[in-house]
């Protein structure tokens, strides 16, 4: 009789554990995974292309300033004026470069946020739970790159 009680208790415990494991396995949500080629999205972004053009223009202006400074310093024969001009040009160049870097960083952050929101919108529209870059995924996932690029244009 004592063995029967222990046997019944063991059976009840095994049943409860099995039921709980099955309940957990059934209750996990199914994930829908998307992949995106971030490099291709950035390459097709009009905002990124515009930012590159603006940066090229700014670099051209900076190079012009540097060339002007070099010519001006080569033509200066007074040593005290030379030192003063060199210091002045250095300060101008450093200030311009810092402003360019700051402006570039702010614009890039804004573009990055915009692209992330576009990806998020596309993922929500198509009911994806997870979006990963293509470089991180060996196989699987639906590619939403083309949809995001279309949405950006």
trRosetta pair geometry for C-beta under 8 A, 3 or more apart (Angstrom, degrees):
i j d omega theta_ij theta_ji phi_ij phi_ji
1 4 5.6 -50 -149 31 33 114
1 5 6.7 35 153 -20 64 100
2 5 5.9 -50 -153 31 33 111
2 6 6.7 28 152 -12 64 106
3 6 5.8 -57 -150 41 34 109
3 7 6.1 38 151 -24 67 108
4 7 5.4 -53 -144 36 31 115
4 8 6.3 32 156 -19 65 104
5 8 5.8 -53 -149 36 30 110
5 9 6.4 30 152 -18 64 106
6 9 5.6 -52 -144 38 33 112
6 10 6.2 35 154 -20 65 106
7 10 5.8 -54 -147 36 29 112
7 11 6.4 30 153 -19 63 106
8 11 5.7 -53 -147 36 31 112
8 12 6.4 32 154 -19 65 105
9 12 5.8 -54 -149 36 31 112
9 13 6.4 31 153 -18 64 106
10 13 5.7 -55 -148 37 31 111
10 14 6.3 30 155 -18 65 106
11 14 5.8 -54 -145 38 31 110
11 15 6.2 33 154 -20 64 107
12 15 5.7 -55 -149 36 30 114
12 16 6.3 29 154 -19 65 106
13 16 5.7 -54 -146 36 31 110
13 17 6.3 28 157 -16 66 106
14 17 5.9 -54 -144 39 29 109
14 18 6.1 29 157 -17 64 111
15 18 5.9 -60 -147 41 26 110
15 19 6.1 27 156 -21 64 109
16 19 5.7 -55 -145 36 28 111
16 20 6.3 26 157 -17 64 107
17 20 5.9 -56 -147 37 29 109
17 21 6.4 29 155 -19 64 107
18 21 5.8 -54 -146 36 30 110
18 22 6.4 28 156 -16 64 108
19 22 5.8 -58 -150 38 30 110
19 23 6.2 33 151 -23 65 108
20 23 5.5 -52 -145 34 32 115
20 24 6.4 32 156 -18 65 103
21 24 5.9 -53 -149 35 31 109
21 25 6.4 29 154 -17 64 108
22 25 5.7 -56 -146 38 31 111
22 26 6.2 26 157 -15 66 109
23 26 6.0 -59 -146 39 27 106
23 27 6.1 19 159 -18 64 116
24 27 6.0 -63 -140 38 27 107
24 28 7.0 40 160 -37 62 94
25 28 6.6 -42 -159 7 29 110
29 129 7.4 147 121 -96 124 157
31 129 4.6 -108 -144 63 75 139
31 130 5.7 13 -176 4 119 119
32 126 7.9 -143 132 127 136 86
32 127 5.9 44 56 119 156 82
32 128 5.0 -119 106 -121 98 52
32 129 5.3 115 44 4 69 89
32 130 7.5 166 81 29 45 76
32 142 7.8 -11 173 11 89 119
33 128 6.8 73 -138 -157 12 101
33 129 7.1 -44 -73 60 53 85
33 130 4.8 -23 -113 74 76 104
33 131 7.7 157 -164 -89 58 31
33 132 6.7 -5 -170 7 106 109
33 137 7.8 153 151 -114 129 140
33 140 6.3 39 79 138 134 104
33 141 4.3 -76 119 -103 101 87
33 142 7.3 145 95 15 56 72
34 122 8.0 -166 151 118 168 101
34 123 5.9 -147 32 -112 144 90
34 126 7.1 88 -72 88 139 132
34 128 4.2 -27 -14 -131 116 157
34 130 7.1 174 28 92 67 53
34 131 4.7 -19 73 -108 101 78
34 132 7.5 162 86 24 50 64
34 141 5.7 110 -153 -172 12 97
34 142 5.1 -42 -113 68 72 82
34 143 7.3 124 -168 -109 77 12
34 144 4.6 10 -175 -12 130 121
35 131 7.3 155 -98 -161 20 62
35 132 5.5 -32 -109 73 73 80
35 133 7.1 41 -160 159 80 13
35 134 4.8 89 165 -88 118 68
35 137 5.0 -100 -100 31 132 152
35 140 8.0 126 -33 102 123 56
35 141 3.9 92 -26 121 100 137
35 142 7.1 172 21 75 75 29
35 143 5.4 -35 73 -96 92 62
35 144 7.3 156 68 15 39 77
35 145 7.8 -25 111 -36 70 96
36 41 6.5 14 167 -34 110 134
36 119 6.1 -49 -52 -131 174 120
36 131 5.9 18 -6 -179 116 108
36 132 7.6 165 23 83 75 33
36 133 6.3 -57 71 -111 73 48
36 134 6.7 -125 84 -33 23 86
36 143 7.2 129 -92 -155 40 62
36 144 5.5 -41 -83 65 94 86
36 145 5.1 140 -147 -77 65 74
36 148 6.4 35 -137 2 126 149
37 40 4.0 37 109 17 117 117
37 41 6.6 156 92 -18 64 84
37 133 7.5 83 -115 -161 27 73
37 134 4.8 -6 -84 1 70 136
37 143 7.4 14 -17 -152 94 109
37 145 4.5 11 30 -99 90 146
38 41 5.5 -54 -149 36 35 113
38 42 6.3 33 155 -17 68 106
38 133 5.1 -35 -15 -121 115 111
38 134 7.8 -158 1 16 72 86
39 42 5.8 -56 -148 39 30 109
39 43 6.2 33 153 -23 64 109
40 43 5.5 -52 -144 36 31 115
40 44 6.4 15 160 -6 64 111
40 145 5.5 36 81 -171 131 134
40 149 7.2 -59 134 -66 96 131
41 44 6.3 -70 -149 46 26 99
41 45 6.4 43 150 -46 63 102
41 115 6.3 116 142 -158 126 123
41 119 7.7 -2 -134 -71 166 109
41 145 6.2 -127 -57 -147 92 84
41 148 5.6 -20 -114 107 120 128
41 149 6.1 -139 -115 -73 66 84
41 152 7.5 128 -161 -22 86 151
42 45 5.5 -42 -148 7 34 121
42 48 5.3 96 -172 -67 73 170
42 115 7.4 3 -84 -117 70 163
43 48 7.6 -74 -90 85 14 144
44 149 4.8 12 100 -137 152 114
44 152 7.0 122 115 73 99 139
44 153 7.8 -59 157 -56 107 108
45 48 4.0 75 83 7 113 107
45 49 6.7 177 94 -9 61 83
45 111 6.9 98 158 -174 146 119
45 115 6.6 -46 -98 -86 141 120
45 152 6.1 -77 -112 171 70 153
46 49 5.6 -57 -149 39 35 112
46 50 6.2 37 153 -21 68 106
46 152 7.3 174 10 148 91 105
46 153 7.4 112 -24 -107 118 68
47 50 5.7 -54 -148 37 30 112
47 51 6.3 33 152 -21 64 106
47 111 4.7 176 127 -121 132 114
47 114 6.9 72 8 72 170 147
48 51 5.5 -53 -148 35 32 114
48 52 6.5 36 152 -21 64 102
48 111 6.2 128 -70 175 72 152
49 52 5.7 -50 -150 32 33 113
49 53 6.6 33 151 -18 63 103
50 53 5.7 -52 -151 35 34 111
50 54 6.4 32 152 -18 66 106
51 54 5.7 -54 -147 38 32 111
51 55 6.2 32 153 -20 65 107
51 104 7.2 107 -175 -140 107 75
51 107 5.5 166 -117 129 117 130
51 108 6.7 114 -168 -78 158 73
51 111 6.6 -72 -37 -38 146 154
52 55 5.7 -55 -145 37 30 111
52 56 6.3 33 154 -21 64 104
53 56 5.7 -52 -148 35 31 112
53 57 6.5 32 152 -19 63 105
54 57 5.7 -53 -150 35 32 113
54 58 6.4 32 152 -18 65 106
54 107 7.8 -37 74 115 147 177
55 58 5.6 -53 -146 38 33 111
55 59 6.3 34 154 -20 66 105
55 100 7.5 104 -133 -177 72 107
55 104 6.0 61 -97 -107 111 120
56 59 5.7 -54 -146 37 30 111
56 60 6.4 35 152 -23 63 104
57 60 5.6 -53 -152 32 31 115
57 61 6.6 32 150 -18 64 103
58 61 5.6 -52 -151 35 34 112
58 62 6.4 35 150 -19 66 105
58 100 4.9 147 158 -125 141 120
58 103 8.0 176 -95 73 162 134
59 62 5.5 -51 -146 37 35 113
59 63 6.3 37 153 -19 66 104
59 100 7.8 115 -67 -167 61 155
60 63 5.7 -53 -147 37 30 111
60 64 6.4 35 150 -22 63 104
61 64 5.5 -52 -150 33 32 115
61 65 6.5 34 151 -19 64 103
61 96 7.7 -133 114 -176 106 138
62 65 5.6 -51 -151 35 33 112
62 66 6.5 34 150 -19 65 104
62 93 6.9 93 -158 -144 91 81
62 96 5.8 170 -104 122 94 129
62 97 6.5 82 -130 -78 140 79
62 100 7.0 -43 -56 -36 134 157
63 66 5.5 -51 -147 36 34 113
63 67 6.3 36 153 -19 66 104
64 67 5.7 -53 -148 36 31 111
64 68 6.3 33 152 -20 64 106
65 68 5.7 -53 -147 36 30 113
65 69 6.3 33 153 -21 64 106
65 89 7.7 167 161 -156 93 91
65 92 6.6 -137 180 124 134 118
65 93 6.2 171 117 -93 124 84
65 96 6.7 101 41 24 167 168
66 69 5.6 -54 -148 35 31 113
66 70 6.4 32 153 -20 64 104
66 93 6.3 71 -82 -112 83 131
67 70 5.7 -53 -148 34 31 111
67 71 6.4 28 156 -15 65 106
68 71 6.0 -58 -149 39 29 108
68 72 6.1 27 155 -18 65 111
69 72 5.7 -57 -143 40 28 111
69 73 6.1 24 159 -17 65 110
69 85 7.8 168 -151 153 80 96
69 86 7.9 100 180 -119 108 51
69 89 3.8 116 -131 -157 128 146
69 92 7.8 -179 -78 65 130 124
69 93 7.1 -51 -24 -50 160 122
70 73 5.9 -60 -145 39 26 107
70 74 6.3 26 157 -20 64 108
71 74 5.8 -56 -146 35 29 111
71 75 6.4 17 159 -10 64 111
72 75 6.1 -66 -150 42 27 104
72 76 6.5 32 152 -31 64 107
72 85 6.3 -135 129 172 115 140
72 89 7.4 165 68 -70 128 140
73 76 5.7 -50 -146 23 35 115
73 82 6.2 88 -151 -149 78 85
73 85 6.1 -178 -92 107 79 121
73 86 5.9 71 -113 -81 129 87
73 89 7.2 -87 -51 12 116 156
76 81 5.5 -138 -167 104 124 106
76 82 4.5 162 111 -88 126 82
76 85 6.0 177 -52 30 166 151
77 82 7.7 -124 95 -53 4 118
78 81 4.0 54 88 20 113 113
78 82 6.3 179 88 -20 55 86
79 82 5.4 -53 -145 32 30 118
79 83 6.6 30 158 -18 64 102
80 83 6.0 -51 -150 34 31 109
80 84 6.4 29 152 -16 63 109
81 84 5.5 -57 -146 41 34 112
81 85 6.0 32 156 -18 69 108
82 85 6.0 -55 -143 39 26 107
82 86 6.2 28 156 -21 62 109
83 86 5.7 -54 -145 35 28 113
83 87 6.4 29 156 -18 62 106
84 87 5.9 -56 -151 36 28 111
84 88 6.3 29 152 -19 64 109
85 88 5.5 -55 -146 38 32 114
85 89 6.1 30 157 -17 68 106
86 89 6.0 -55 -145 39 28 108
86 90 6.3 32 154 -22 63 107
87 90 5.7 -53 -148 34 29 114
87 91 6.4 28 155 -18 63 106
88 91 5.9 -58 -152 36 28 110
88 92 6.4 28 152 -18 64 107
89 92 5.5 -54 -146 37 34 113
89 93 6.1 31 157 -18 68 107
90 93 5.9 -59 -147 38 28 108
90 94 6.2 24 157 -16 65 110
91 94 5.9 -56 -143 39 28 109
91 95 6.2 28 158 -18 64 109
92 95 5.9 -59 -147 38 26 109
92 96 6.2 24 157 -17 64 109
93 96 5.8 -56 -145 38 28 110
93 97 6.2 27 156 -18 64 109
94 97 5.8 -56 -145 38 29 110
94 98 6.3 29 156 -19 65 106
95 98 5.9 -55 -147 36 29 110
95 99 6.3 27 155 -16 64 108
96 99 5.8 -58 -148 39 29 110
96 100 6.3 32 153 -21 65 107
97 100 5.6 -53 -146 35 31 113
97 101 6.3 30 156 -18 65 106
98 101 5.8 -56 -147 37 30 110
98 102 6.2 29 155 -19 65 108
99 102 5.8 -55 -144 38 30 111
99 103 6.1 28 158 -17 65 109
100 103 5.9 -58 -145 40 27 109
100 104 6.1 28 156 -20 64 110
101 104 5.7 -55 -144 37 28 112
101 105 6.3 29 157 -20 64 107
102 105 5.9 -55 -149 35 28 110
102 106 6.5 26 155 -17 63 107
103 106 5.9 -57 -149 37 29 110
103 107 6.3 24 157 -14 65 109
104 107 6.0 -60 -147 41 28 107
104 108 6.0 26 157 -19 65 112
105 108 5.8 -57 -142 39 27 111
105 109 6.3 29 158 -21 64 106
106 109 5.9 -54 -148 34 28 110
106 110 6.5 28 153 -18 62 107
107 110 5.7 -56 -151 36 32 113
107 111 6.3 31 153 -17 66 106
108 111 5.7 -53 -146 38 32 111
108 112 6.1 38 153 -23 65 106
109 112 5.5 -52 -146 35 30 116
109 113 6.5 33 154 -19 63 103
110 113 5.9 -53 -151 34 30 111
110 114 6.5 31 151 -20 63 106
111 114 5.6 -55 -150 36 33 114
111 115 6.3 31 154 -17 67 105
112 115 5.9 -55 -146 37 29 108
112 116 6.3 31 154 -19 64 107
113 116 5.7 -55 -147 37 30 113
113 117 6.4 30 155 -19 65 105
114 117 5.8 -56 -150 35 29 109
114 118 6.6 31 151 -20 64 104
115 118 5.5 -51 -150 33 35 114
115 119 6.5 35 152 -18 66 103
115 148 7.9 61 -162 173 78 125
115 152 7.6 5 -111 -96 76 129
116 119 5.7 -54 -149 37 33 111
116 120 6.2 34 152 -20 66 108
117 120 5.5 -52 -144 38 33 114
117 121 6.3 40 154 -24 65 102
118 121 5.7 -50 -148 32 30 113
118 122 6.5 27 154 -16 63 106
118 148 5.5 104 133 -154 109 92
118 151 5.5 159 -163 105 108 125
118 152 5.9 25 -147 -74 164 87
119 122 5.9 -57 -150 38 30 109
119 123 6.3 31 152 -20 65 108
119 131 6.0 165 164 133 111 164
119 144 7.5 115 -144 102 75 126
119 148 5.6 5 -92 -115 66 138
120 123 5.6 -55 -146 37 31 112
120 124 6.3 27 157 -16 66 107
120 131 7.9 -134 -90 16 48 147
121 124 6.0 -59 -147 39 28 106
121 125 6.1 30 155 -23 65 109
121 151 7.1 175 87 -180 123 157
122 125 5.6 -53 -144 35 29 114
122 126 6.4 4 163 3 64 111
122 144 5.3 143 138 169 131 133
122 147 5.2 135 -147 117 132 117
122 148 5.2 -92 -18 -80 161 80
122 151 6.2 -138 -70 -13 112 157
123 126 6.4 -73 -147 51 25 93
123 128 4.1 -86 -157 61 82 113
123 131 4.9 -92 -90 -47 137 126
123 144 7.0 176 -77 50 67 175
124 127 7.4 30 -171 -78 32 34
124 128 7.6 -78 -55 43 25 74
126 142 7.7 -123 146 91 144 142
126 144 6.8 -161 31 -106 155 129
126 147 7.7 51 -38 128 139 172
128 131 5.9 74 124 -63 138 86
128 142 7.4 -132 -94 53 122 112
128 144 7.3 -90 -29 -40 156 147
131 144 7.1 -60 -127 38 114 134
132 136 5.0 -106 172 74 114 121
132 137 5.3 117 100 -47 129 112
132 141 6.5 -96 47 -108 105 161
133 136 5.2 86 67 5 82 103
133 137 7.6 -177 91 -3 43 93
134 137 6.0 -72 -146 43 38 102
134 143 7.3 24 -88 -114 116 100
134 145 7.7 -15 -40 -53 126 129
137 140 6.4 -118 -175 66 117 77
137 141 5.3 -37 -165 14 163 141
143 146 7.2 61 126 3 100 91
144 147 4.8 -53 -169 43 75 118
144 148 5.9 76 133 -26 89 99
145 148 6.0 -62 -152 36 29 107
145 149 6.3 26 155 -17 66 108
146 149 5.7 -56 -147 37 32 111
146 150 6.3 33 154 -20 65 105
147 150 5.8 -53 -149 35 30 111
147 151 6.3 31 152 -21 64 108
148 151 5.5 -55 -149 36 33 114
148 152 6.5 35 152 -24 65 104
149 152 5.8 -54 -150 31 32 112
149 153 6.9 24 156 -17 63 106
150 153 6.2 -64 -154 34 32 106
